[in-house]
């Protein structure tokens, strides 16, 4: 059985979490621009598992990719 959550997947899973390397093929933004959007509350907020391990909720990523110009992170104070 093939693993469907690898970086080479053709789709982003609807549930679960993904790291940047899994998100990058679907993102119209560079890693740095995505990071800037996260800091401004204009992209999904990450979940930090450790100092070097960060992931994003796939449901929020789908909301963001559906309408990146109007996306606002929930509970983010600007």
HELIX and SHEET records of a PDB file:
HELIX    1   1 UNK A   20  UNK A   23  1                                   4    
HELIX    2   2 UNK A   24  UNK A   26  5                                   3    
HELIX    3   3 UNK A   31  UNK A   39  1                                   9    
HELIX    4   4 UNK A   58  UNK A   66  1                                   9    
SHEET    1   A 3 UNK A  17  UNK A  18  0                                        
SHEET    2   A 3 UNK A  53  UNK A  57 -1                                        
SHEET    3   A 3 UNK A  47  UNK A  50 -1                                        
END                                                                             
